[in-house]
Amino acid sequence: MTRSEPVEDDDRVPWPEDSAAGKAPDASPARSSPPSEDGDGDDALVRWAFAQSPATAALYDTRLRLRLATVRMEQVIGRPEKAMRGQRVSEILVDPQSELTEQHMRRVLASGEEEQLQVTLRLPGHDRESVWTISLVPVRGRGGAVRGVLLSAQDVTAEHLARERLVLVNEASLRIGTTLDLARSAQELTDVAVPQLADFATVDLLPSIEGGEDPRAGPLGKPDEPVKLRRVASRSVLEGSPEAVVAHGALATYPEGSPAAECLATGRPLLRKVTPDSLTAWERDAPERAARVRKYGFHSVLAIPMRARGITLGVVTFSRHRRPEPFERDDLLLAEEITARAAVCIDNARRYSRERRTSLALQSSLLPGRPPRQAAVEIASRYLPASARPGVGGDWFDVIPLSGARVALVVGDVVGHGIQASAAMGRLRTAVRTLADVDLRPDELLTHLDDLVIHLSAEADTAQVPSGDIGATCLYAVYDPVSRRCTLARAGHPVPALATPDGAVEFLDVPAGPPLGLGGLPFETTELELAEGSVLTLYTNGLVDSREQGVDEGLQTLREVLARPATSLESSCDAVLEALLPDRPADDVALLMARTRALDTAHVATWDVPAEASAVARARKEACLQLDAWGLDEAAFVTELVVSELVTNALRYGNAPIRLRLIRDKNLIIEVSDGSSTAPHLRRARSSDEGGRGLLLVAQLTQGWGTRQTYTGKTIWAEQSLTPV
């Protein structure tokens, strides 16, 4: 700051302390007209010029008593200079800011340095506070001594309000729409508006958007028709929002002529003062609302239609009842701006919710329901969609019954999220089931699946709306409860975990293989024998890889949880999710746990069949004896026919060794294996043919039949329903 220049005519201006009586002389010549040329001379001219200055200024002596004031200062204070002369600032304006101003004036007198400060005042006769920038300049005499303080004030209320509005707009852009949750985005709007703009704010949406529908564009209805809206958010300066008539989530009818109904009907924002006439109308149509308006003193309301992409979503109302100043045109523009920002966020949340519901419905239809009871394994599974994604992803699992009481366990993950990923997942799951029905080995199945993903990616590239490349990972395992052998192969998928009955847990060393869709690279299988009661855990990477922990840490946690004893497989599933996913997952998670069972000699009978014609009769006899031992005499007739046909075909068209096996499960499974890889097929026999009807007879008498290739040949099987006891 700089020192002010000395007042040259200081000796001609009498200060209060220079007068004999210690009082300021009358320094108020005519303030409305200049002095005559031969009148009071320079003193009168200086006083007249100071009074007529357009600045809001006043001159104070060393005792901080007012000496002179401009006409503009008189207008601002609402008092004439004569009434204020000799008074201090705190006596002229009773306000805490006056005391602060006097403190700065004393510092100016003591230091001789200019100072500035900003104060907020409620001036007499004004219904709102105003903001002023005050400059305090020391006034010096010829000797340099400070003889007083010149106070100059500038009204910066408009600039201050403009800055506040810009800050509020910036705050709205940062705080509104932090999530894709519709209700939370609406609440964030009201949190921003109160108390900076309004004392009470509400967000009400049209009920039609709750189901994801797009309301019709343009205004809704007529101004003289009521409208139904659902309250999704509100905020008040009063704790508990006692002004609110409508509870959160409630559907309410807004009567004709109400701000909400009118602004929705016209499609334009409105600014309305609450008048006795409007209250009279409300008392007739909405007496409870009118009572709250009277009780809390509502006096000014803004109603803004919430619109995005040309459609109307609802209405936002801003009200004042504690702040005495009514809303102005600039407040309306500000309310429109922050409402428009919130409308985009709420519309995005609405559209996201619609897509998410569609994706969830699609994925729910594609994922397996509760799998039927399996003789091979006990199953428990979980699927958790991501909490922060635009729809669900392509994670899936499946349990597929195979011939010979075997079971296939599948877990896969399609890259991406949303409907496209769910649709791709559905196609892959269908393909896996089809390929599993052919009884392909795990590595061969993944090879065919890899080709399918490549074809799907090519189709996506040529589509009218390209969806990008499709990538996926998959783990496929086949477990045989008779041999207790498990064969696994994986395509870029996380390794499975195996918990043995003695409490040990290991991650199986299954060759990784490339992710599906790369093509040209082989897949390898791993085969191992599992003890009865072992638990095989298959999962997608969302279970062990998250923002909170890396893959290694996640795998270690999974190992620790699986090593703990559990009352059931279902409780083990819950324990895994609780330990690894305490909150909603950031990625989709599929978890499949299978406890192995074993079929012993009480359920399985096997015979080697010699390569001679008489072996057919012996095979029928052995089968009937075994059925008698199992108490299945009623199944003997059909079993004899099936055994006779399958053994005869093996002797006639197959190679040694030939083996017959019966498996007693919920159905009776008849298997004949031989060393030839040539598979039989159904054909329509002509009337003159001596053969060709055997397999047709088997197909008619059994629930199902088929062929699967083995490492040494093939196995032909037939499954016969058993009559419940």
C-alpha positions, 0 to 999 in steps of 0.5 A: 500500500502507498501513503496518501499525499498531504491535504494542501488546504489542511489549515483552512479546514477546521477539525473538531479538536481545533474548535473551542467547544470541541464540536464540529462546526456546521459543515453543511452549506447548500448541498443541492446547488454550488456556492456563489463565486463571491460566497464562502470561497474555496472551503464551500466549493470543496465541501460542495464538490465532496458532497456531490461526488458520485462515490459512496464516501465519508470523512472521519476525524481521528476520533472516528467521528463523521465530518462529511458524507457524500449524497450517495452515502446519504442515500445508501444509509438512508439518513442525511449527513446532518443526522450522522455528523459526529457519530461513529460507524457503529452508531450509524449502522448497528451491525457486527461488520461496523465494529470490524470496520472501526478496527481497521480505521484505528489501524489506518490512524496508527499505521498511516497505511491504506487498508481494504476490507469486504463486508456484508451488510443489511442496510436499513430499508433493504430486504436482502444483504449487500456486499461492499468493498471498503477502502480506508485512506489516511488523510494527512496535514501539511506536516504529514500527521494523520488527521482523519480517515476517508472511507470509500465504499463500493457495492459489489453485490452483483459481482459477489452473487455472480461469483457465488453462482459460478461456484455453485455451477462448478460444484454441481458439475463435480457433485452431481452424477457421481454414480449411475444411481438415479435416486442418488443423483437426484439427492445430490442435486438437492444437496447442492441447491440447499442452502446455497440457492434455496431453503427447500428443494425437491425432485419429483419424477414421472412414474412412467420412467420407473420401468425404463420407458421414455416419456413422450417429448414436449409438454405434458398435459394442460396447465389446468390438469393435475399431474402425478409425480413420485418424490425421489429426493428432497433437502431442507435447511431444517433438520428432518425436512418438516416442510415436506408433505410427500415422503420419499418414494411416494406417489403424489398428485399435484393439483392444477395451477400448482407450480409443478403441474404448470411448468410440466404442462407448459414445458417452461420454468416458472418463478412464482411468489406465494400470495394470499390468492395462490394460498386460497387456491391451494387450500381448496385443492391441496389443504395440507400443502397450504398449511405447510406453506403458511406454517413455515412461511414459504414466500418464493418458489422456482419450478424447473422442468427436468428434461434430457434428450428432448424428453421430460423426466419430472420437475425440480422445485426450489423454495425459500422460507428462511431467506427473506429475499425472493428469487430473482431472474438470475436465480431462475437461470442458475436453477435451470443450469444445475437442473439441466446438468442433473437431468443428464445424469439422471437420464443416464442413470435411468438408461443404465438401469434399463439396460442393466435390468435387460442384461440381468434378465437375459443373463438370468435366462441363460445361466443354469437354474438349480442343477439336478442332483448328480450321482457324480458330484454335490454342487453349490454355485454363486453368481454376482453381477458387478455393482459399477458396470453398465449392465452385467458381464459375460461370466457364466458357469454350467453343470452338464450331465454326461453319459456313464454318470459322468459330469462336466463342470464349466466356468467361462468369462466373456470380455466386456459388459452389457447386453453384447457380452451377455448375448455372446455368453449365451452363444458360448454356453449353448455351444459348450452344451452341444459339444459336451453332448458329443462327448468330446475330450476337454482339449478338443472341446476348447478347440471347437469353442475357439473356432466359434469365438473367431467366427463370432468376432468375424460376424461382429466385424461385418455387422451393421453395428459392429460390437468389436472383437469377442474374447473369452476364457474358459475352464472345462472339467469332466469327472467320472465317479466310477474311476474317480478320474477328472480331466481338465483343460483351460483357455486362459482361465484362472486355475481351479482349486482342489481341497482334499478330505484331509484339509489340504488345498492346492491349485491344480497345475493345468496348462493355461492355454490361450484365451478363446478367439486367438486361434491356431494354438493347442490346448492341453489336458490334465488328468488326475484321480480325486479322492471321494469327498474332494472339493473342486472350486472353479471361479472367474477372475473377479473373485480373486482380482480386485482393487482392494487386493491383487491376484496373489493375495486373492488366491492366498485368501481363497486357499485359507478359506477352503482349508477351513472346515465347513458344515456344507458346500453352500456355507463354503460358498458363502464363506468364500464370497464373504472373505474375498468380496466384503462389498459388492464386486467391481467385476462379475463373479461366477463361483462353482464348487463341486464335492466329488462322489464315487460309485463303488461295486454296489453301483457298478458291474463290469464284464469282459466279453470274449470275441465269440458268438456265444458271448451274447447269451452269457452277457444277457445272463450276467446282466439279468443276475446283476439286476436281480441282485440290485432288485431291478427285476422289472427292468430285466426284459428291456435290459436283455434286449439292449445288452443283446443288441449292443454286444452283438454289434460290438462282436460284428463290427468292433474290435477287441477288447469288448467290455460290458458295464452296468451302472446303477444311478437314478437310471440304469446305464448300459455300456458296451466298449470296444477297440474300434473308433467307428461309430454306429448310426441309425438308419431306416431298414427296408422290408427286405433287409435282414438287419439294421433295426437293432439300434432303432429298437434300442432308441425306442426302448430306452430314455436315450443312447449315444456314442462317445470316443475313448483313447482306445476306441468307443463306448456305446451307451443306453440309459434306461428309466427305472420305475420308482419304488 
